[in-house]
């Protein structure tokens, strides 16, 4: 019975009432008062019809009141009234669908909140670990100096320099955290203008040259490129290249290479940062851009990064209306690719759009 429509249940009940009324009319006709034949037929029909409309009216008002309370209790800013001209079946079907939609929305919210809670716990744990390492180092150096190392010229300067590096690491982590927070709430101002992408990449190569030489990694373009002008925030895109190329050096193989490939297609310029390093397992890629997430074997906290570089890259590119993709194969290297808007001006301009 639970799958029957309400109007059908009322109809069945009214039919049963009509039959009972007919039997009572026959009893009266045979045992009490003789009735005309048309009354024997009319009385049950009228009784059944009246029963149908009375039950329908009462049940409809009952359902209207109950549905109103349900909507009011579970759906904020939802229906404050229900149209009385709808039939009972439509009201029930509509209510079932809306409650199902409400349930799906709430289940989605619960899943999202659970995911956020897991992420929050992981984030706080990772942040505590990232800050704990330099803090313990500073604490150890200071205690050593206080225990007599301060008077030893061979120890004091060396330990102070190490403590300074540890404080620099903490400052770097906090600065990156501040930047990624501003990126997430769109508080970081973007100064988009036309600039030469090839020139920016060359500057990044120069800034990372010493770091690359330590691991004998070659930084190069895939081929010779003439100036390619894009419209973006030059400083922020420079940070993207610094993080991506810096990661390829930090986690790359000795005597490896990192190359940049540029593809111009209509209004977009696609940039590929390609290395022949250890590669990334496919199951790790979906979490690669999470804050502090590290791949256990290839990403080591001793390499000195804040663990926020790729998360910052993702947010900077999203603030430019672009996404970053990763292709990788373990043992064969990785490719990080993204696109930027090609500039309509074939030359550099200031932040105010004035040609330089």
C-alpha positions as CSV (number, residue, x, y, z in Angstrom):
1,X,0.0,0.0,0.0
2,X,2.9,2.4,0.6
3,X,3.4,2.9,-3.2
4,X,-0.3,3.8,-3.8
5,X,-1.2,7.3,-4.7
6,X,-3.2,9.2,-1.9
7,X,-6.1,9.9,-4.3
8,X,-6.3,6.2,-5.2
9,X,-6.4,5.3,-1.6
10,X,-9.3,7.7,-1.0
11,X,-11.1,6.3,-4.0
12,X,-10.7,2.8,-2.8
13,X,-11.9,3.8,0.7
14,X,-14.9,5.7,-0.9
15,X,-15.7,2.6,-3.0
16,X,-15.6,0.5,0.2
17,X,-17.9,3.0,1.9
18,X,-20.3,2.9,-1.1
19,X,-20.5,-0.9,-0.9
20,X,-21.1,-0.8,2.9
21,X,-23.8,1.9,2.3
22,X,-25.4,-0.3,-0.4
23,X,-25.5,-3.2,2.0
24,X,-27.1,-1.1,4.8
25,X,-29.6,0.3,2.3
26,X,-30.6,-3.3,1.3
27,X,-30.9,-4.2,5.0
28,X,-33.3,-1.3,5.6
29,X,-35.2,-2.1,2.5
30,X,-35.8,-5.7,3.3
31,X,-36.2,-5.6,7.1
32,X,-37.3,-2.1,8.1
33,X,-38.8,0.2,5.5
34,X,-39.4,-0.7,1.9
35,X,-37.6,1.8,-0.4
36,X,-37.9,2.7,-4.0
37,X,-35.5,1.0,-6.2
38,X,-33.8,4.2,-7.4
39,X,-33.1,5.1,-3.7
40,X,-31.4,1.8,-3.2
41,X,-28.9,2.9,-6.0
42,X,-28.8,6.6,-5.4
43,X,-28.2,6.6,-1.6
44,X,-24.9,4.5,-1.8
45,X,-23.6,6.5,-4.7
46,X,-24.3,9.9,-3.0
47,X,-22.8,8.5,0.3
48,X,-19.7,7.3,-1.5
49,X,-19.3,10.6,-3.4
50,X,-19.7,12.6,-0.2
51,X,-17.2,10.3,1.6
52,X,-14.7,10.8,-1.3
53,X,-14.9,14.6,-1.2
54,X,-14.9,14.8,2.6
55,X,-11.9,12.5,3.0
56,X,-10.1,14.3,0.1
57,X,-10.6,17.7,1.7
58,X,-9.6,16.6,5.2
59,X,-6.6,14.6,4.0
60,X,-5.5,17.5,1.7
61,X,-5.6,20.0,4.5
62,X,-3.8,17.6,6.8
63,X,-1.0,17.1,4.2
64,X,-0.8,20.8,3.6
65,X,-0.2,21.5,7.3
66,X,2.3,18.7,7.7
67,X,4.2,19.6,4.6
68,X,4.4,23.3,5.7
69,X,5.9,22.2,9.0
70,X,8.4,19.9,7.2
71,X,9.5,22.7,4.8
72,X,9.8,25.2,7.6
73,X,11.9,22.8,9.7
74,X,14.3,21.5,7.1
75,X,14.5,24.0,4.3
76,X,15.5,27.6,5.2
77,X,14.4,30.2,2.6
78,X,12.3,27.5,0.9
79,X,8.6,27.4,0.6
80,X,6.6,29.3,3.2
81,X,3.3,28.2,1.6
82,X,2.0,25.4,-0.6
83,X,-0.4,26.1,-3.5
84,X,-3.8,24.8,-2.5
85,X,-4.9,24.3,-6.1
86,X,-2.5,21.3,-6.5
87,X,-3.9,17.8,-6.2
88,X,-2.8,15.5,-3.5
89,X,-0.7,13.3,-5.7
90,X,1.2,16.3,-7.2
91,X,1.8,17.7,-3.7
92,X,3.2,14.3,-2.4
93,X,5.4,13.8,-5.5
94,X,6.7,17.3,-5.3
95,X,7.4,17.0,-1.6
96,X,9.2,13.6,-2.1
97,X,11.4,15.2,-4.8
98,X,12.3,18.3,-2.8
99,X,13.1,16.2,0.3
100,X,15.3,14.0,-1.8
101,X,17.0,17.1,-3.2
102,X,17.4,18.5,0.3
103,X,18.9,15.2,1.4
104,X,21.3,15.0,-1.5
105,X,22.5,18.6,-0.8
106,X,23.0,17.9,2.9
107,X,24.8,14.6,2.1
108,X,27.1,16.6,-0.2
109,X,27.7,19.2,2.5
110,X,28.4,16.6,5.1
111,X,30.9,14.9,2.7
112,X,32.5,18.3,2.0
113,X,32.8,19.1,5.7
114,X,34.3,15.7,6.4
115,X,36.9,16.3,3.7
116,X,37.6,19.7,5.0
117,X,38.1,18.3,8.5
118,X,40.5,15.7,7.3
119,X,42.4,18.4,5.3
120,X,42.4,20.7,8.3
121,X,43.9,18.0,10.5
122,X,46.5,17.2,7.9
123,X,47.3,20.8,7.3
124,X,47.8,21.6,11.0
125,X,49.9,18.5,11.5
126,X,52.1,19.4,8.5
127,X,52.4,23.0,9.6
128,X,53.4,22.0,13.1
129,X,56.0,19.6,11.6
130,X,57.4,22.3,9.2
131,X,57.7,24.8,12.0
132,X,58.9,22.4,14.6
133,X,62.1,21.5,12.7
134,X,63.6,25.0,12.5
135,X,62.4,25.9,16.0
136,X,64.1,22.9,17.5
137,X,67.2,23.7,15.5
138,X,67.2,27.3,16.8
139,X,66.6,26.1,20.3
140,X,69.5,23.6,20.2
141,X,71.9,26.2,18.8
142,X,70.9,28.8,21.5
143,X,71.2,26.2,24.3
144,X,74.7,25.2,23.0
145,X,75.8,28.9,23.0
146,X,74.4,29.5,26.5
147,X,76.2,26.4,27.8
148,X,79.6,27.9,26.9
149,X,79.7,27.8,23.1
150,X,79.3,31.6,23.0
151,X,82.9,32.0,24.2
152,X,84.3,29.7,21.6
153,X,85.0,31.7,18.4
154,X,85.0,28.4,16.4
155,X,81.5,27.6,17.5
156,X,79.5,30.8,18.1
157,X,79.6,32.3,14.6
158,X,78.9,28.9,13.0
159,X,75.9,28.2,15.3
160,X,74.5,31.8,14.9
161,X,74.7,31.4,11.1
162,X,72.8,28.1,11.3
163,X,70.2,29.7,13.6
164,X,69.8,32.5,11.1
165,X,69.1,30.0,8.3
166,X,66.5,28.3,10.5
167,X,64.8,31.6,11.1
168,X,64.9,32.4,7.4
169,X,63.2,29.1,6.7
170,X,60.4,29.9,9.3
171,X,60.0,33.4,7.7
172,X,59.7,31.8,4.3
173,X,57.0,29.4,5.5
174,X,55.0,32.2,7.1
175,X,55.4,34.5,4.1
176,X,54.2,31.7,1.8
177,X,51.3,31.0,4.1
178,X,50.3,34.7,4.1
179,X,50.5,34.8,0.4
180,X,48.4,31.7,-0.2
181,X,45.8,32.9,2.2
182,X,45.5,36.2,0.3
183,X,45.3,34.3,-2.9
184,X,42.5,32.1,-1.6
185,X,40.4,35.2,-0.6
186,X,41.3,37.2,-3.6
187,X,43.1,39.9,-1.6
188,X,46.3,39.8,-3.5
189,X,46.2,42.5,-6.2
190,X,47.1,41.5,-9.7
191,X,48.9,43.9,-12.0
192,X,48.3,42.4,-15.4
193,X,50.3,43.9,-18.3
194,X,52.0,42.9,-21.5
195,X,55.5,41.5,-21.1
196,X,58.0,39.2,-22.9
197,X,57.5,35.6,-21.6
198,X,60.9,34.5,-23.1
199,X,62.7,37.2,-21.2
200,X,61.0,36.3,-17.9
201,X,62.0,32.7,-18.3
202,X,65.6,33.6,-19.1
203,X,65.7,35.7,-15.9
204,X,64.4,32.8,-13.9
205,X,67.1,30.6,-15.4
206,X,69.7,33.1,-14.4
207,X,68.4,33.3,-10.8
208,X,68.5,29.5,-10.4
209,X,71.7,28.9,-12.3
210,X,73.9,28.3,-9.2
211,X,71.3,26.0,-7.7
212,X,71.2,24.0,-10.9
213,X,75.0,23.8,-11.2
214,X,75.2,22.2,-7.8
215,X,73.3,19.2,-9.2
216,X,74.7,19.6,-12.7
217,X,71.2,20.2,-14.1
218,X,70.9,22.0,-17.4
219,X,68.2,24.7,-17.8
220,X,67.3,25.4,-21.4
221,X,64.6,26.2,-23.9
222,X,63.3,23.5,-26.1
223,X,64.4,25.6,-29.1
224,X,65.2,29.2,-29.9
225,X,62.3,31.6,-29.3
226,X,61.8,35.1,-30.4
227,X,60.0,37.4,-27.9
228,X,56.5,36.1,-27.1
229,X,54.3,38.7,-25.3
230,X,51.5,37.6,-22.9
231,X,49.2,39.6,-20.6
232,X,49.6,38.6,-17.0
233,X,51.1,39.7,-13.7
234,X,54.8,39.5,-14.4
235,X,55.9,39.2,-10.8
236,X,53.4,36.4,-10.0
237,X,54.1,34.5,-13.2
238,X,57.8,34.8,-12.3
239,X,57.0,33.2,-9.0
240,X,55.3,30.4,-10.9
241,X,58.4,29.7,-13.0
242,X,60.7,30.0,-9.9
243,X,58.6,27.4,-8.0
244,X,58.2,25.0,-10.9
245,X,61.8,25.1,-12.2
246,X,63.1,25.2,-8.6
247,X,61.2,22.0,-7.8
248,X,62.6,20.3,-10.9
249,X,66.1,21.1,-9.7
250,X,65.5,20.2,-6.0
251,X,63.9,16.9,-6.8
252,X,65.6,16.1,-10.1
253,X,68.4,13.7,-10.9
254,X,72.0,14.6,-10.9
255,X,73.2,15.7,-14.4
256,X,69.6,15.9,-15.6
257,X,67.9,18.7,-17.5
258,X,64.9,21.0,-17.3
259,X,63.6,22.5,-20.5
260,X,60.8,25.0,-21.4
261,X,58.6,24.4,-24.4
262,X,56.4,27.3,-25.6
263,X,53.4,26.7,-27.9
264,X,51.5,29.7,-29.4
265,X,47.9,28.9,-30.5
266,X,45.5,31.6,-31.4
267,X,44.9,33.7,-28.3
268,X,46.8,31.4,-25.8
269,X,50.4,30.6,-25.1
270,X,50.9,27.2,-23.5
271,X,54.0,26.7,-21.4
272,X,55.5,23.3,-20.6
273,X,58.1,22.8,-17.9
274,X,59.7,19.4,-18.7
275,X,62.2,17.5,-16.6
276,X,63.8,14.0,-16.8
277,X,63.7,13.5,-13.1
278,X,62.4,10.6,-11.0
279,X,58.7,11.3,-12.0
280,X,55.6,11.2,-10.0
281,X,53.3,8.2,-9.4
282,X,49.8,8.8,-10.9
283,X,48.1,8.2,-7.6
284,X,50.0,11.1,-6.1
285,X,49.1,13.7,-8.7
286,X,45.6,14.6,-7.5
287,X,47.1,15.8,-4.2
288,X,50.2,17.3,-5.6
289,X,48.9,20.9,-5.2
290,X,47.8,20.6,-1.6
291,X,49.5,22.7,1.0
292,X,52.5,20.9,2.6
293,X,51.7,17.7,0.7
294,X,54.9,15.8,-0.2
295,X,55.7,12.7,-2.2
296,X,57.5,10.5,0.4
297,X,60.3,9.3,-1.8
298,X,61.0,12.3,-4.1
299,X,60.1,15.2,-1.9
300,X,62.2,15.6,1.2
301,X,61.8,18.2,3.9
302,X,65.6,18.6,4.1
303,X,65.5,20.1,0.6
304,X,64.4,23.4,2.3
305,X,61.2,24.3,0.5
306,X,58.3,25.6,2.4
307,X,56.0,22.8,1.0
308,X,53.7,25.5,-0.3
309,X,55.2,26.2,-3.7
310,X,52.9,24.2,-5.9
311,X,49.8,25.3,-3.9
312,X,50.8,28.9,-4.6
313,X,51.4,28.1,-8.3
314,X,47.9,26.7,-8.5
315,X,46.3,29.7,-6.9
316,X,48.3,32.2,-9.0
317,X,47.2,30.5,-12.2
318,X,43.6,30.2,-11.1
319,X,43.6,34.0,-10.4
320,X,44.6,34.4,-14.0
321,X,41.7,32.2,-15.1
322,X,43.9,29.3,-16.0
323,X,44.7,25.8,-14.6
324,X,47.8,23.7,-14.4
325,X,48.1,20.1,-15.6
326,X,50.6,17.4,-14.8
327,X,51.8,14.5,-16.9
328,X,54.3,12.2,-15.3
329,X,55.8,8.7,-15.5
330,X,57.9,7.2,-12.7
331,X,61.5,7.0,-13.9
332,X,61.0,9.2,-16.9
333,X,60.2,12.7,-15.6
334,X,57.4,15.1,-15.4
335,X,55.7,17.8,-17.4
336,X,53.9,20.8,-15.8
337,X,51.8,22.7,-18.3
338,X,49.6,25.8,-18.2
339,X,48.4,28.6,-20.5
340,X,48.5,32.4,-20.5
341,X,46.6,34.9,-22.6
342,X,48.6,36.1,-25.5
343,X,49.0,39.9,-25.5
344,X,47.3,41.9,-28.2
345,X,50.3,44.3,-28.1
346,X,53.6,43.1,-29.5
347,X,55.7,44.8,-26.9
348,X,56.0,45.5,-23.2
349,X,53.6,48.0,-21.4
350,X,53.5,49.5,-17.9
351,X,51.0,48.5,-15.3
352,X,48.8,51.3,-16.6
353,X,48.9,50.0,-20.2
354,X,51.4,52.5,-21.5
355,X,53.8,51.1,-24.0
356,X,57.4,51.1,-22.8
